[in-house]
Amino acid sequence: MGVRGLTTFVKSQEKKYLKSYKLHNCKVLLDGNSIASNLFIWSHIESAFGGDYDKFAKYVKEFFKLLLKCEINPLVVFDGGYEMKKLRTVYSRMKDKYKSIRLAQPLFGSANFPLFMKSVFREVLVELNIPFAQSDFEADDELAALARQLQCPIVSYDSDFYIYDVTYIPLPTVCLEPIPLQNNSLDKNGKPKYYLDCKVYNVDVLINSFGGLDKSMLPLLAVLLGNDYIKRSVFKAFYQHLKIPKGKTNALQRRIKAVIEWLRNETFESAVRKIIGRMKQNRRKYVMKQIKRIVDGYVQCTSILNEYLITPDTTNMLHSTNDVSKGESSRINCQVADIVDHIEKNMEFLNENLEPIENKISDLEDGFLSKNEEAGSEDSASEQSEDDSDLELKNPKTKEIFNSNQNDEIIENPIPNWLLDSARKGSIQPCVIDILVLNQYIVPPQVEDFNLSSAQFISLKILNATVGLLLGKCDNLVKYWVRTGSHLDWFTVEPIHETASLKFPPCGSILEISESLRRAVILEVAEVDLDLTLLPREWHLFVIALVYWLKNMEEPMVTESHLHTMVMCLVTIFTLDSHIGVHRNRQTFKKKYKNFVNRVIENRCKEKGVQQNLNKSCPSLIKNKSEITNPKKELENVSHDDCVLMFESILPYHHLSEEITAKPKLFCVTTVHAFSQFQSCLFNLVVLNSVLGFPLQETCISKLFSGTFVYNMFTNLSKRNNISAYIETFFQNSPSLLRLYKSLINVLEGLLTDVKLYRKPVKSQKKKKIKVNLSDVETLHTEEEEEVVVEENGFLDVNNKFSVLSLEE
């Protein structure tokens, strides 16, 4: 959510409002969306290529391992669906994201959050067995309620928590370097104990610095300062009558002081009456609803997520420093809520008796500070941004959405218990809640070529099935937010209600259908006739998405290189990482495998002569397709040695190429656009799979896709006249990987017989002579200089000691 300007205000006086703390041996609540976003920014992972999910997963894992090293037990809570009252803010932020994405390029572009960023974050939580849950809507209120119940701090970077009466640790204050505890503190294994240096905040410090304030008034402080649900400009009449002192301090500080001073001299009821009394009559009901919403969230003492997060062990927690006891706080909260309910129920009576102050105020008056006083402040910029977002609703269709819901009316479709339970467990994407509650589908933007149609359009057929399953045949149409040209627009989803195998039942009855039939629905929606038993379960959704993508891609033109690039992801990223671990630099790899590599090379060099004579005397078994089994069996038979030897050949594709580093303008966004389409297909299949109760195993995207790798590999393959010949040479030192590759290609080509994959014309083969000094290759020592003959489409990297193994004498 966010209270305007408070983060900047507190940061400017950090010593006054933040207290140093040694964080260790405790529970903490983490704001999942905030932590995921900030970790992605801090990781400095290149985002122009669509998402290096493998690298992000590794960075997130290191963060949580650091917490666990300091005996910090995290409980993570994610945001759920959007609320209608926040839709204008969502619309404005999406427009800003598209502006940023349009300028995306390597090295210089801003961080653009990839489509599966939060999914990868969750994958790490599952792997490390860290408890997490997902709120139905925005998580701030749930986090605050959990913090009060558990008496533990919240780690986030959201200015709302400067107003909640909870212990708050701003994420940027957490030093990500473990520090040994003094006094020779050792754990049960005799190892030193560690802590993380951080800063804690409590609202008492803020309100006491301005002379104190009854905590029951804090919700009104949040209301008057403004947030994503209600703009501060709504209260211009109130501020017109508020005495804001002049001075050397910044505008926000003086405004906070003035509001606290005014609230200190009022009761909660009198303050609400006066705030409402200074509104135009036609806006009073709306503002009262917003006040009620904020107060209800602020005084919430219990959370619906308790059962998903809280364990019997609630000891060793950092306690809040609240002045009032939990019982006293609960009593005050109940009184405040009763007052708000009473005022709301008597709005008509109040309208008749409150002074019509609005008639005394010009609509053109700002009611804040003079332009000279506020120029350049962050708060002023936020306010200007709010006003601009209203003025930019020029599209009649967009106006229709906001105007039709200006009274905060939402379309509540009943959410089945099984689906709600899965959502709160964090297994369901929040967009499912948006479809059910708002009848809208909002997907984060991706890096795209703005000269082409949106990358989201390709997956509409899958979305149609998802909407049909969720809503059935209803009168309310779902609006689909998407980019058209350089503008944000929406279209109506046309749901389907059956496939060849199934007439869709009510959403609540989906789990009554057999798992095999639910799997069939996914295949029929995607129009993929695939025998799933041929593939590892982890690959099912990925391969279905791959085939659907290639069958439906119209622009850019679908090519053979697109197919082989995605097969490379499965054969190298998934398979190599599964066998040798995630290594993205040579140093960490050598540290673990240097001696092992040397032994493998030595053994293979000794066997080289025998193998070459065998190859000359009889046909290669690998060229006989009948000898290749299905991908599932070939994956089981992959050699660990082959994976180790393949590392050096694969490593360069995980990093920014020298060409783009030297000339960033060579970056081709059209290449990224195609793979953004693939991500859209996979994302919507993931959503469909969840709505069907997970008949297919969930996809672990961090083990299957990396934007930089995909971009580099596609660029490489696109230059090849004969990709098949290149693949033979590329994997020649790793025959088990080559068999896996060929088995997967065989399956996919059988599914794509009706797809015309553009294939570069094959040129006549020429032979070149390349001199390779083997003495320069580590572990291979010889004083002679040998001449090696390499096919034009072959592959020889003189900097890669493994490449020599594939050369014929």
ROPA-769422 format. One record per residue (C-alpha): x, y, z. Coordinates in steps of 0.1 Angstrom, whole numbers, plus 2048, in hexadecimal, padded with zeros to 3 digits. Layout:
XYZ...
This chain:
80080080081681C80C81183D81F81D85A80A84086681284585483386283F82887685D81C86C87083C87885485489884E83F8A18728418A18708678AC84C86B8BF85188B8A086089B88784689189A82688C8AC8128A78C97F98A18C17D58A88D27B48A68BB79D8948BF77889D8AE75A8AE88A7668A786D76488F86778087684A78685E85578E83A8407A282284578A80583D7A27E88547BD7F68717A57FE86F7947DC86F7B57C988B7C47DD8A17A57DB89D7A57B68A87C97B48C67C37CC8D17A47B88D97BA7998CE79D7838CA7A875F8A57AA7588A57B57338A479172888478773989177875A8AF76576689B75077E8B87397868CD7557938B17657A68A87447B78CC7417C28CC7657D08AC7607E38B973F7F18D87507FE8C276B80F8AD7518228CC73C82B8DA75B83A8BB7608508BC73B85B8E173E8638D875987C8BB74388A8A275B87B88274787387075985784A75885084176682E82077582481877F8007FE7967F27E07877E27C87967C87C27BB7C27A67CE7D278F7E37BC7978037D07BC7FF7C67B67F97A17BF81D7977E08197A97E67F77977DE8077767F682477C81280D78680D7F676981081475283181E76383E7FA75F8367FA73A84981B73686780B7488657EB7338647FE71388780B71B8947E97268B77E171A8D57CE72A8EC7E17418DA8027418B57F97458A27FA7678997DA7798797CB76A86A7B077F86679176A84577E76884F76177F86377579984B76E7B684774A7AB86C7457AD86C7557CF85273C7DA86671F7CB8837277E286B72980185E7067F88826F87F388D70681586D6FD82786672083184172783B82E73F82580A74981D7F77608067DE77A8117BD77C7FF7C57A07F67E17B88017F57A881D7FC7C78337DF7C284B7E579C84E80A7A38558027BC8707E97A588080278888081D79F88E8067A98AB7FD7858B28207778AF8307968BE84B7958A38587AF88B84F7B486686A7B884C85F7CB82E8647EB81B8417FA81D83981B82D81880E83B82B7FD85683781E86381382486E80980287A80F7FC89E8287DF89884D7DB89A85A7E287787C7DB8678817EE8468927D582F8AE7ED8238BA7F08478C27CA8498E77C48448EA7A483090B79A84090A78385E91C79087D92977989991877F8BA93078A8D69367788F79407588E491C74E8DD91C72B8CE9007168C18F96F28CB9136E68B292E6FD8C092D7158A392B73B8A790874B8A79027688908EB78688D8E079F8728E47C487A8C37D68728AE7F487D88C7F088E87080A88E85280F8A58378288A083B8348C485B8458BA84A85889E82B8648B283F86C8D18578828BD8398988B582B8998D88198788DB7F886A8CE7DD8518D97E48328C47BF82F8BB7C484D8A57DF83D8907C78308757BC85486F7E085F86D7E58468517C48528407CD8768417F18718347E385D8167EB83B8077E38267E97BE8237F37B78477FA7CA8657ED7D48828037C589A7EA7A388D7F57A88A08167B28C18067958D28187A18C48397C48D08337B68F28297AC8F684D7CA8E685C7E58FD86A8058F085C82390286C83E91185786290985E8838FB8518788D78538698C78338458C982A83C8A583384B8A88568378C885C8178B784F81C8988658218AF8838028C387B7EC8A48777F98948977F38B58AA7D08B789D7C88938A47D68968C77BA8AF8CF79E89A8C278C87A8CB78A85F8B07658668AA76988C8A978788989177387387975588B87A76B8A987277E89785775D88C84674E8AE84D7688BF83775F8A98197478AF7FE72789D8067298867E774B87A7F27448748177388508137558477FD76F85681675D84683376082482378682981E78A83484277781584D78C7FE8377AD80D8457A180C8697947E88667B67DD8587C97F18727B67E38907B67BF8837C37A889F7C078688F7CA77986D7BA7608567DD75384E7E37478717DE7228697F672484B81373485E81273188482171389582070A8B98437168BD84073C8C285D7418DA87D7558D486C7728C38757978C28597A88D58477C78CC84D7E68E18287F18E281E8069007FC7F79047F67D390D7E77BB8F37C67BC9067C47E19097CE7E58E47B27CD8DA7997E08EF7A28018DF7A17F18BC77E7E58C37728078CE7818188AF7707FE89874E8048AA7518298A675982688173B80E87C72482788F72F84487A72B8318597088258626FE84986A70C85A84B6EA8688406E587886270888686170389483E6E58A884B6F68B686A71A8BC85E7238DE8527258DF82C7498EC82C74F8E180973B8FF7FC75591680B7729067F877B90A7D47808EA7C07A08F97B37B08FE7D57CB8E67DE7C88E98037EC8DD80B80B8F280C81790C7F38299007D48499107E08478FD8018418DB7F18558DD7D186B8BF7CD85F8AA7EA8588857E583588A7F282E8A47D983A88E7BD8248727C98068897CA80D8957A781087179B7EE86A7AA7DE8877987EE87D7777E185A7797BE86777A7C387F75D7D28637487B184E7477AA85B7247A183971577A83671977D81171F79581773D77F83274B76281974977380176177B81B77B75B82F77974681077B75680779C75A8297AB74481F7C875C8027D17437E87C47537C77BC7467A77AC74978C7C674A76A7B674A74E7D176D73F7D576C71A7DB77C70F7FC7966F97EC7A17167D57A272F7F17B67178067CF7127EA7D17387E57D973E80A7F47238088047387ED7FE71E7D27E67337BD7F07527A97DF7717B67D07777937B775B79A7A97707B77A878E79F79377A78777B76E7A177878F7B577E7AB79C77679977B7977A676F7B87967647D77AA76B7F979B76281A7AD76982A7BB7498487AA7398647B67238557B870085A7C76DE8417E36DD83F7E16B782F7BF6BA80E7B46CB80F7AE6F082178E6FA8027867107EA7816F27F975F6E97EB74F7087C775B7067BA7396FD7C872B71E7B97497327977437227977207317A272D75378674775476D72D74977771676577673177F75674377674272B76272773B74D72175C75D71677F75173579075E75179274477679274E78B7AF7437AE7A77387C87C273D7E37C37227F97DA70E7ED7E56EB8097F86DA81880E6F47F78127087E77FD7237C57F171A7AC7D57217987BB70E77D7A371778577F71D77076670B76E74872276A72471675670B72B7606E971E77A6D570B7776B56F877A6A07197676B673274B6CE7367586E57517476DF7737426FB78D76370679B75C6F77BD7586D47AD7786D379978A6BC7B276F6A37AE77B69C78B7976827867BA68E7847BF67E7627A16917547AE6B27627CF6AB7517BD6A57317AC6C77337CE6D87347DA6C57167BA6CC7037BA6F170B7DE6F36FF7D66DD6E17F46C76E87F26A26E380E6976FA81567770B81F68472D82F66373784C66A71F85768973486368F75784669D76C85A6BD7728596C474D8346BF7458276E37478476F17388456DA7198206E07158267057158437016FD82E6EF6E38107066E88277246E38377176C381570E6B48067306BC8237486B681D75F69983477C69F85277B6A085575E68885973C69987A72B69088D70B6968A371F6AE8867266C58807016C98A46F86CF8AA7146E788E7086FE89B6E46FC8BD6F17068AD6FF7268A06DC72F8C06CA7268D96E27348CA6F874F8B36DE75F8CA6C075A8EC6CF7628DF6E17808CF6C278D8F06AE78A90B6C87938F96E47A58F270879A91371678F91473777C93973F77F95872C77996773179C94C71F7AF94B7037969716FE7989716FE7BD95A6E07BE9636CD79E9876D67939986B679D97A6A179197B6B276F9A06AB76B99A68677297D68475999169673E9AF67F74499B66074298866B7239A86757119B665271799664370899565B6EB9A96466D39946276D997363B6D597E64B6B59876296A596661C6B09536396A096663467F95E60E67E93961068591C62968591763F6A38FC6316BA8EF6546C18E665969C8CF63C69D8AE64B6AA8A06296B38BA6266CE8AE6466DF8936406FA87B65A70788767A71987D66D73C89464F7398B06627288AF67B7458B365F75E8D165374A8E467474890867075391568676F93768875D92569573D9156B17519366BB7619476BC73F92B6D073092E6ED74994970173793670071691570C72692372673E92774372590274271C8F974B74090A76D73E90778C72991978770893879B7009267A96E19097B86F59217C47119357D76F89177E36E48F67E26F88E37EF6DA8E77CD6CA8CD7C06E38AF7B26CF88F7B76E387C7A36C888F7846D388578A6F78617906EC85E76D6DE86975D6FF8527757128367656FE84274370A84275072E81E75C72A81473A71D82572873A8177417547F373C7487F871674880571876B7E572B7757CE7127627E06F57737DA7057967B570B78E7B26E67857C16DC7A67E46D579A7E06B57848036BC7778216C278D8296E67948446F577E86470178F86D71C77688F72578689B70277B88E70575889272874A8AB74474A8A67637348CB76B72E8D27467258B574470E8BE7656FC8E275B6F78DA7386EC8C07436D38D875D6C58F27426C28DB7286B18CD7426998EF74668A8F27216828EB7136608E66F066D8DB6EF6918D96C96928FE6C66889076E16A18F56CF6BD9086AF6B59296C16BA91E6D56D79156B66EC92F69F6DE94269D6FF92169671191067A6FE8F66737198EA6987168EA6956F18D36766F38BC68A70B8BC6A76F38B36916D589867E6E788769F6F188A6AD6CD87B68D6C085C6916D78586B66CF85C6B36A98416986AA82A6B26BB8336CE6A382D6BD6818146D867782B6F568184270466886270C67B8787236678997126608B77236538C37156318E06FD6368FF7076249196EF6169316E26309546EF62F9716E56449886FD6559A96F66659AD7056889CD70269B9C96FA6BF9E66FA6D79DD6DF6F09F86EB7089E270970E9C66F37199C66EC73E9CF6C77489D66BD7249FC6C0721A0E6BB700A2B6CC6EFA1E6C66CCA076DD6B99EB6CA6A89D56D368B9B06CC6919956CB6769736D96819526DA66F9466FD6669286F767C93C6E56969466F56B79696FB6C59707126E19967156E699072370897C7057139916E771C9746CF7179706D86F29906C76E99816A56F39696A76D59856AC6BB9906916A49B468A69F
